[in-house]
Structures are given as C-alpha cells and as structure tokens.
Amino acid sequence: MEHMKTNRESVLLLTLLLVLGSQLGAASQDLATTPASPSTNDATAPSLASYSIVARTSNSRTWEWTPSIASPFSGTISGKAVTNKHRYVELATGLYYPGQNSTWQPSTETISLLPAAVGGAATNAPHNVFFPADIYNGWIQILCASDHIVRGI
C-alpha cells in the first residue's frame, strides 16, 4: 500500500510539472512574439550626435551630454527645466597628437607616400614612422614624441 501512495504522489508531481512547464513555455513564447512597448524615457535617450567632446589629452577624451527636461516634481520648481550632466572619459593610447599651434589632432593610421620614391611616412600620430621605398635595403625609423630616434630593419 505504501508503494502505491508513493507512485500516486510521483505521478501527481510529474503531471503538475508538465502542466506548469507547458504554461511557462507558452508565456515565454507570447513575450517573444509581442512587440515591446516603447519606454517613456526613449524621448530623452541620447543619440551619438548629442554628445560632444569637452576635453582632450594625448590619451583620453571626455564626452558630455546635458539633457534638459521638465521637472516631474510639483511645487515651487514644477515645470521648470532641470539639467543633469552625463559625462564619461574614453581612454586609449595615442588618441591625439600635438598638431600645429599646439592643438590636439586626432591620430590616424595613414601611411603617405613620399616623393621621388623615397618611401612612406606615417606622421599623424604621437610617434612618426618612416619607411624606405625598398624594405630590404633600408631602415624603418621611428621618431618618438620625446624626439628620440629608433632605427630598425
């Protein structure tokens, strides 16, 4: 008799799990096929164009966005614009190099050809690199930001 009771409980538990599992599966499928309703904050979400660079160094740039929204509070400041600065600092080695007039210029990975088959030069970065026209018969030279010259084959 005890054995029959355990089997009945097991069958009942298994049936309950199957029913719940099928209902959860149907509910998750409904969620997957139902389009999400737009959030109320979508209007205030920043686009990339709304951020601006407010500070630069050779290895960082600071991005900022200042939205202006109506105050949600009632009382003395109700309806007045409230601003909240959003700022983050992007870090990377060699983002900028000092250009003319001591202004920071964005670094690029461009190698320009030099005239008269002299070779090529990458000069739009913190370190300038010069390549010979024939890589087997010349030196690659690096002019560091500290004016130190490194030569190598």
PLY file of the C-alpha trace (Angstrom):
ply
format ascii 1.0
element vertex 153
property float x
property float y
property float z
element edge 152
property int vertex1
property int vertex2
end_header
0.00 0.00 0.00
2.84 2.36 0.85
4.35 1.71 -2.60
1.09 2.75 -4.35
0.94 6.02 -2.39
4.50 6.96 -3.48
3.67 6.18 -7.12
0.50 8.30 -6.98
2.43 11.23 -5.49
5.13 10.88 -8.13
2.60 10.81 -10.95
0.77 13.81 -9.48
4.03 15.76 -9.11
5.13 14.85 -12.63
1.75 15.94 -14.05
1.93 19.23 -12.18
5.44 19.91 -13.51
4.38 19.14 -17.08
1.38 21.46 -16.88
3.40 24.29 -15.35
6.21 23.79 -17.83
3.87 23.97 -20.81
2.23 27.14 -19.45
5.60 28.78 -18.86
6.71 27.83 -22.37
3.56 29.39 -23.87
4.01 32.53 -21.79
7.64 32.96 -22.84
6.65 32.47 -26.49
3.99 35.18 -26.11
6.61 37.51 -24.68
8.99 36.77 -27.55
6.38 37.50 -30.22
4.76 40.53 -28.55
6.48 43.77 -29.54
7.87 45.69 -26.60
6.05 48.87 -25.76
8.18 51.98 -26.08
9.65 53.24 -22.86
8.71 56.66 -21.58
12.42 57.53 -21.46
13.03 56.87 -25.18
12.48 60.56 -25.94
15.29 61.55 -23.59
17.74 58.84 -24.65
20.80 60.50 -26.20
21.96 59.88 -29.71
25.64 59.85 -30.55
25.24 63.28 -32.13
24.02 64.79 -28.85
27.33 64.00 -27.09
30.19 66.43 -27.55
33.87 66.27 -26.69
34.63 68.79 -23.94
38.26 67.88 -23.11
41.20 66.17 -24.85
44.62 64.85 -23.91
47.01 62.67 -25.88
45.46 59.51 -24.39
41.88 60.49 -23.49
38.81 62.45 -24.48
35.90 63.48 -22.30
32.39 63.16 -23.76
29.45 65.09 -22.29
25.71 65.32 -22.77
23.44 67.68 -20.81
19.73 66.95 -21.29
17.14 69.47 -20.20
13.81 68.04 -19.03
10.77 69.45 -17.26
10.77 68.83 -13.53
8.48 65.94 -12.51
8.01 67.42 -9.04
5.08 69.56 -8.03
5.57 72.68 -6.01
7.88 75.62 -6.49
10.05 74.11 -9.25
7.23 72.42 -11.16
7.51 72.89 -14.91
11.00 74.40 -14.76
13.80 72.79 -16.74
16.17 70.52 -14.86
19.58 69.65 -16.29
21.75 66.68 -15.45
25.23 66.31 -16.95
26.19 62.90 -18.27
29.95 62.58 -18.72
32.39 59.80 -19.42
36.09 59.63 -20.21
37.33 57.49 -23.09
40.88 56.17 -22.60
43.16 54.89 -25.37
46.84 55.16 -26.12
47.67 57.75 -28.78
44.18 59.15 -29.45
45.63 62.56 -30.29
48.96 64.08 -31.25
50.11 67.70 -30.90
49.47 69.43 -34.20
50.18 72.95 -35.38
49.56 75.76 -32.89
49.68 73.18 -30.04
46.17 71.88 -30.76
45.30 68.22 -30.33
44.72 66.49 -33.67
43.08 63.04 -33.91
45.60 60.28 -34.69
45.15 58.32 -37.91
46.70 55.11 -39.23
47.64 56.60 -42.59
50.91 55.99 -44.42
51.62 58.66 -47.03
53.96 58.11 -49.98
56.98 60.41 -50.06
58.10 61.98 -53.35
60.91 60.64 -55.58
60.50 57.02 -54.42
61.97 57.84 -51.02
59.41 55.68 -49.20
56.48 56.35 -46.95
55.70 58.16 -43.72
53.09 57.84 -41.01
53.09 61.25 -39.34
49.56 61.61 -37.97
50.22 60.05 -34.56
52.26 60.74 -31.42
55.22 58.83 -32.94
56.23 59.35 -36.58
57.32 56.31 -38.61
59.33 56.49 -41.84
59.58 53.54 -44.23
62.16 53.08 -47.02
60.97 52.58 -50.60
62.61 49.14 -50.63
62.05 47.48 -47.28
65.02 45.12 -47.88
67.53 47.94 -48.49
66.71 50.47 -45.85
65.84 51.26 -42.28
62.47 51.78 -40.65
62.85 54.84 -38.46
60.60 55.90 -35.60
60.70 59.45 -34.27
59.27 59.26 -30.75
57.32 62.06 -29.11
60.41 62.68 -26.94
62.48 63.35 -30.13
64.32 60.03 -29.69
65.04 58.21 -32.98
64.73 54.41 -33.17
66.06 52.58 -36.25
65.39 49.01 -37.19
65.27 46.67 -40.11
0 1
1 2
2 3
3 4
4 5
5 6
6 7
7 8
8 9
9 10
10 11
11 12
12 13
13 14
14 15
15 16
16 17
17 18
18 19
19 20
20 21
21 22
22 23
23 24
24 25
25 26
26 27
27 28
28 29
29 30
30 31
31 32
32 33
33 34
34 35
35 36
36 37
37 38
38 39
39 40
40 41
41 42
42 43
43 44
44 45
45 46
46 47
47 48
48 49
49 50
50 51
51 52
52 53
53 54
54 55
55 56
56 57
57 58
58 59
59 60
60 61
61 62
62 63
63 64
64 65
65 66
66 67
67 68
68 69
69 70
70 71
71 72
72 73
73 74
74 75
75 76
76 77
77 78
78 79
79 80
80 81
81 82
82 83
83 84
84 85
85 86
86 87
87 88
88 89
89 90
90 91
91 92
92 93
93 94
94 95
95 96
96 97
97 98
98 99
99 100
100 101
101 102
102 103
103 104
104 105
105 106
106 107
107 108
108 109
109 110
110 111
111 112
112 113
113 114
114 115
115 116
116 117
117 118
118 119
119 120
120 121
121 122
122 123
123 124
124 125
125 126
126 127
127 128
128 129
129 130
130 131
131 132
132 133
133 134
134 135
135 136
136 137
137 138
138 139
139 140
140 141
141 142
142 143
143 144
144 145
145 146
146 147
147 148
148 149
149 150
150 151
151 152
